Amino acid sequence: MRLLLPLFISVFILISSGNAFAQVIITEINYNSDSTTNSGNWVELYNKSSSMVDISDWKIKNALNVIYNIPAGTQLNGLSYIVVVQDLVKFNSIHSGVTNKTGPSSVDFGNSGDNVQLLNASSAFVISVNYSDSALWPRGADGFGRTLELEDYNGNQNDGGNWFDGCMFGSPGVAYSPCNPDLVFSELNYNSNPAMDAGDWIEIHNTTSAAINIGGYSLSDSKDSNTYLIPNVTIPAGGYRVLCNDVTKFLTRHPGITNVNGAFTFGFKGKGEAARLYGADGKLKFAFLYDNKLPWPVEADSLGFTLELLDIHGKMDEASNWFKGCLEGSPGVAFDPGCLDGIEETNSTINFSIQQTLVSTTLNINYISNENKSAEIMVVDLLGRVVIQTKAETGMNQLNISNLANGIYLIRLKSGNISVAKKFIKQ
């Protein structure tokens, strides 16, 4: 992987940001693979139109003016994808099932940023993406196993906020769909309140219906040399395992938890960083990056709470997929909205009350906002999954819960960077 020289910063500014009328656009970029799961550099193209486009002799070009000519006879059907691959051997080692590809292209993309251009057969500009590994651009694509995925196909391709880092290793050749990992990090305690110091710990959740032995797996933070080798333990189907860096501190605060291992010699930074899980074969299995600044839940930074995962199928590096959990967390078990009893969240800016119908098919939610702003409603089940997500306006809102199974749920209203929550029971 080459590093892009500062020389090209000025080039980024001068190149057009893209053709709003382009039929063929750039929808995914892999520019800095994790070293253990290296698929080489590649770029995904998509034909937005319903008509076939002949892309014979079209060109992929980087900021160093390295060019790849797409082979003659290459046609991109309407609403279809094709992947332009730098190294076919590396790509096939990770994505052997992808057949709608072309290469090898030999076009490298810079680890710190680049200008990926698409030109037609006459070398006329079609569209380009000026990505970066900083500012608003998703960090998980920069060496942590994920890729840049375009959010809005009709939006600005040079706006970092219009890109996200999707599933592990990307989704080359197809549209993005919700991820389906077998193991996830489901909770993180990274900077305990001094009065409730359990050390740093992280929870692994087996999302599948079969037990998974994680013996020989390893845990790391952002630094490759910080590694903890997991002993021979098995996580049951749907179960959890906690890894902690100080067993004594952890058990002092959580004496009833037995599905715990440790200790490891590093900690998770208060300013935010990565957590990574590697398989027994040494290859990256899962990673996520967190932060201690808004819109991430700031209560997890020394205020006694933890980061809890909302949706195991969601975008792992997005703050909206994490919430402040129970006071001192819920290590080793699923999140229980009942932990909010006695510490129900309220806020002077927004608040709400719930009126439940007798037959439990509708919730009447009276939402109050001093700033008269709309809010987002998220209903979360005991596994931390978002089962309903919609909007609320100030005043009375009706929420249809007829499709929910009976049980305990957390309902959270979020407006801007402020959120409040209550629990309710469907019966």
Long-range contacts (C-beta under 8 A, 24 or more apart in sequence): 1-32, 1-33, 1-41, 1-108, 1-111, 2-108, 2-110, 2-111, 3-110, 3-111, 3-112, 4-63, 4-110, 4-111, 4-112, 4-113, 4-114, 8-63, 8-64, 8-110, 8-114, 8-115, 11-63, 11-115, 12-63, 12-113, 12-115, 12-130, 15-115, 15-117, 15-128, 15-130, 16-125, 16-128, 17-128, 17-130, 17-156, 17-157, 17-158, 18-127, 18-128, 18-129, 18-156, 18-157, 18-158, 19-125, 19-126, 19-127, 22-48, 22-118, 22-126, 22-127, 23-47, 23-48, 23-49, 23-51, 23-53, 24-48, 24-53, 24-55, 24-58, 24-76, 24-118, 24-126, 24-127, 25-127, 25-150, 25-153, 25-157, 26-116, 26-118, 26-127, 26-128, 26-129, 26-150, 26-157, 27-81, 27-149, 27-150, 27-153, 28-147, 28-148, 28-149, 28-150, 28-166, 28-170, 28-171, 28-172, 28-176, 29-109, 29-116, 29-129, 29-131, 29-141, 29-147, 29-148, 30-141, 30-147, 30-148, 30-170, 30-172, 31-109, 31-110, 31-111, 31-114, 31-131, 31-141, 31-142, 31-148, 32-109, 32-111, 32-133, 32-141, 32-142, 32-143, 33-90, 33-143, 33-145, 34-143, 34-144, 34-145, 34-284, 34-287, 35-143, 36-278, 36-282, 36-283, 36-284, 37-94, 37-145, 37-169, 37-283, 37-284, 38-90, 38-93, 38-94, 39-87, 39-90, 39-91, 39-93, 39-94, 39-95, 39-169, 39-170, 40-85, 40-86, 40-87, 40-90, 40-91, 41-86, 41-87, 41-107, 41-108, 41-109, 42-83, 42-84, 42-85, 42-86, 42-91, 42-101, 42-103, 42-105, 42-172, 43-83, 43-84, 43-109, 43-116, 44-81, 44-82, 44-83, 44-84, 44-172, 44-173, 45-76, 45-81, 45-82, 45-83, 45-84, 45-118, 46-79, 46-80, 46-81, 46-153, 47-76, 47-77, 47-78, 47-79, 47-80, 47-81, 48-79, 48-153, 49-78, 49-79, 50-78, 50-79, 51-78, 52-76, 52-77, 52-78, 55-82, 55-120, 56-121, 57-121, 58-118, 58-119, 58-120, 58-121, 58-126, 59-117, 59-118, 59-119, 59-120, 59-123, 60-84, 60-105, 60-107, 60-116, 60-117, 60-118, 61-107, 61-116, 61-117, 61-118, 61-119, 62-107, 62-108, 62-109, 62-110, 62-114, 62-115, 62-116, 62-117, 63-110, 63-114, 63-115, 64-108, 66-106, 66-107, 66-108, 67-107, 68-103, 68-105, 68-106, 68-107, 70-102, 71-102, 74-102, 81-172, 81-173, 81-174, 81-175, 82-173, 83-172, 83-173, 91-172, 94-169, 95-169, 95-172, 95-173, 98-172, 98-173, 99-173, 100-173, 101-172, 101-173, 111-142, 111-143, 127-157, 128-157, 128-158, 129-157, 129-158, 130-158, 131-160, 131-163, 132-160, 135-160, 136-160, 136-161, 137-163, 138-163, 138-164, 138-165, 138-317, 139-165, 139-289, 139-317, 140-165, 140-287, 140-288, 140-289, 140-316, 140-317, 141-165, 144-274, 144-276, 144-287, 144-289, 145-169, 145-276, 145-284, 145-286, 145-287, 146-170, 146-287, 146-317, 147-171, 147-172, 149-176, 164-315, 164-317, 164-318, 165-315, 165-317, 166-315, 168-284, 168-285, 168-286, 168-287, 178-313, 178-314, 179-313, 179-314, 179-315, 179-316, 180-207, 180-313, 181-207, 181-286, 181-312, 182-206, 182-207, 182-208, 182-212, 183-207, 183-212, 183-214, 183-235, 183-277, 183-285, 183-286, 184-286, 184-309, 184-312, 184-316, 185-275, 185-277, 185-286, 185-288, 185-309, 185-316, 186-240, 186-308, 186-309, 186-312, 186-384, 187-306, 187-307, 187-308, 187-309, 187-325, 187-329, 187-330, 187-331, 187-335, 188-268, 188-275, 188-290, 188-300, 188-306, 188-307, 189-300, 189-306, 189-307, 189-329, 189-331, 190-267, 190-268, 190-269, 190-270, 190-290, 190-292, 190-300, 190-301, 190-307, 191-268, 191-270, 191-292, 191-300, 191-301, 191-302, 192-302, 192-304, 193-302, 193-303, 193-304, 194-302, 195-304, 196-253, 196-304, 196-327, 196-328, 197-249, 197-253, 198-244, 198-246, 198-249, 198-250, 198-252, 198-253, 198-254, 198-328, 198-329, 198-331, 199-244, 199-245, 199-246, 199-249, 199-250, 199-263, 199-267, 200-244, 200-245, 200-246, 200-267, 200-268, 201-242, 201-243, 201-244, 201-245, 201-250, 201-260, 201-262, 201-331, 202-242, 202-243, 202-268, 202-275, 203-240, 203-241, 203-242, 203-243, 203-331, 203-332, 204-235, 204-240, 204-241, 204-242, 204-243, 204-277, 205-235, 205-239, 205-240, 205-309, 205-312, 206-235, 206-236, 206-237, 206-238, 206-239, 206-240, 206-241, 207-238, 207-312, 208-237, 208-238, 209-237, 209-238, 210-237, 211-235, 211-236, 211-237, 211-239, 214-241, 215-280, 216-279, 216-280, 217-277, 217-278, 217-279, 217-280, 217-285, 218-277, 218-278, 218-282, 219-243, 219-264, 219-275, 219-276, 219-277, 219-278, 220-275, 220-276, 220-278, 221-266, 221-267, 221-268, 221-269, 221-273, 221-274, 221-275, 221-276, 222-269, 222-273, 222-274, 223-266, 226-264, 226-265, 226-266, 228-262, 228-264, 228-265, 228-266, 230-261, 231-261, 233-261, 240-331, 240-332, 240-333, 240-334, 241-332, 242-331, 242-332, 250-331, 253-328, 254-328, 254-331, 254-332, 257-331, 257-332, 258-332, 259-332, 260-331, 260-332, 270-301, 270-302, 272-296, 287-316, 288-316, 288-317, 289-317, 290-322, 291-319, 294-319, 294-417, 295-319, 295-320, 295-417, 296-322, 297-322, 297-323, 297-324, 299-324, 300-324, 304-328, 305-329, 306-330, 308-335, 308-384, 309-384, 310-378, 310-380, 310-384, 310-385, 310-386, 311-384, 311-385, 311-386, 312-383, 312-384, 312-385, 313-385, 314-386, 323-380, 323-412, 323-419, 323-421, 334-382, 334-383, 334-384, 335-380, 335-382, 335-383, 335-384, 335-410, 336-382, 336-408, 337-380, 337-382, 337-408, 337-409, 337-410, 337-421, 337-423, 338-408, 338-423, 340-410, 340-421, 340-422, 340-423, 341-423, 344-421, 344-422, 345-419, 345-420, 345-421, 345-422, 346-420, 347-418, 347-419, 347-420, 349-415, 349-418, 350-375, 350-413, 350-415, 350-418, 350-420, 351-420, 352-392, 352-413, 352-420, 352-422, 354-411, 354-422, 354-424, 356-424, 360-401, 360-406, 360-426, 360-427, 361-400, 361-401, 361-402, 362-398, 362-399, 362-400, 362-401, 362-402, 363-398, 363-399, 363-401, 363-411, 363-424, 364-396, 364-397, 364-398, 364-399, 365-392, 365-396, 365-397, 365-398, 365-399, 365-411, 365-413, 366-395, 366-396, 366-397, 367-392, 367-393, 367-394, 367-395, 367-396, 367-397, 367-413, 368-394, 369-394, 369-415, 371-415, 373-415, 373-416, 374-415, 375-413, 375-414, 375-415, 376-413, 376-414, 376-415, 377-411, 377-412, 377-413, 378-411, 378-412, 378-414, 379-404, 379-409, 379-410, 379-411, 379-412, 380-409, 380-410, 380-411, 380-412, 381-407, 381-409, 382-407, 382-408, 382-409, 401-426
